[in-house]
Amino acid sequence: MDVLGVEDEAASESAVQAKFDWLHPDKIRDGSRRRPDHPLYDKRTLFIPQDAMAKMSASQKQYWTQKKEYMDTIFFFKIVSFWHPKSSVVVKT
């Protein structure tokens, strides 16, 4: 099972494409909603539709909120889980 909860690899790829369809070359726009063929197109920014942001997890929203303004920059983004299984550890000294 992958991170999207899909077991089939082809179905997983399809789910990712559907979730991030706004990144498809035919749909991509800059932060001002201009297409790449527009003379003022800014490849450093990216337009992300509100409905796409609404479907994202909290960590994806955090990442894309920053990344959409800096598409020409490499981001290092660490996702940390604070969930730990309950266990008891007893140490005798």
Summary of the structure (lengths in Angstrom):
residues: 93
radius of gyration: 18.7
end to end distance: 42.4
largest distance: 71.1
contacts: 164
relative contact order: 0.10
helix: 31%
strand: 0%
